[in-house]
């Protein structure tokens, strides 16, 4: 899936996929959207799957911006 569905920035398509079916329909998505699609496909194949998000902070606890 990583190679078959490009990141929105790489494809130039700035639509925001909000769920797994949107990623599959538009054939692009940002990181977390693609993760949701992969989780849905794994679950459909009977593979138990969970997602976990973390917030990355610097030494002062301030959020670190995403650089791609």
C-alpha positions as CSV (number, residue, x, y, z in Angstrom):
1,X,0.0,0.0,0.0
2,X,2.9,2.4,0.7
3,X,4.0,2.4,-2.9
4,X,0.6,2.0,-4.4
5,X,-1.0,5.0,-2.7
6,X,1.1,8.2,-2.7
7,X,1.1,10.8,0.1
8,X,-1.1,13.8,-0.8
9,X,1.9,16.1,-0.9
10,X,3.8,13.9,-3.3
11,X,0.8,13.5,-5.6
12,X,-0.2,17.1,-5.5
13,X,-3.7,16.2,-4.5
14,X,-4.5,18.1,-1.4
15,X,-7.8,16.4,-0.6
16,X,-7.9,15.1,3.0
17,X,-9.1,11.5,3.2
18,X,-11.0,11.2,6.4
19,X,-11.6,7.5,6.5
20,X,-10.1,4.3,5.0
21,X,-12.7,4.2,2.2
22,X,-11.7,7.7,1.2
23,X,-8.1,6.7,0.8
24,X,-9.0,3.8,-1.3
25,X,-11.4,5.9,-3.4
26,X,-9.0,8.8,-4.0
27,X,-5.9,6.6,-4.2
28,X,-4.0,9.1,-2.0
29,X,-3.8,10.3,1.6
30,X,-1.7,11.7,4.3
31,X,0.2,9.5,6.8
32,X,-2.6,8.8,9.3
33,X,-5.2,8.3,6.6
34,X,-3.0,5.7,4.9
35,X,-2.5,4.0,8.3
36,X,-6.3,3.8,8.8
37,X,-6.7,2.2,5.4
38,X,-4.0,-0.4,6.1
39,X,-5.6,-1.2,9.4
40,X,-9.0,-1.6,7.8
41,X,-7.5,-4.0,5.1
42,X,-5.7,-6.0,7.8
43,X,-8.9,-6.3,9.9
44,X,-10.8,-7.4,6.8
45,X,-8.2,-10.1,6.3
46,X,-8.9,-11.3,9.9
47,X,-5.6,-9.9,11.3
48,X,-6.2,-8.1,14.7
49,X,-5.0,-4.5,14.3
50,X,-4.8,-1.4,16.4
51,X,-3.4,2.1,15.9
52,X,-1.6,4.2,18.4
53,X,-0.7,7.9,18.0
54,X,1.9,9.8,19.9
55,X,2.6,13.5,20.1
56,X,6.3,14.3,19.6
57,X,7.7,17.1,21.8
58,X,11.0,18.8,22.2
59,X,13.0,18.9,25.5
60,X,10.6,21.6,26.8
61,X,7.5,19.6,25.9
62,X,6.6,21.8,23.0
63,X,5.2,20.1,19.9
64,X,7.7,19.3,17.1
65,X,6.2,20.3,13.7
66,X,5.8,17.6,11.1
67,X,8.4,18.1,8.3
68,X,7.1,15.4,6.0
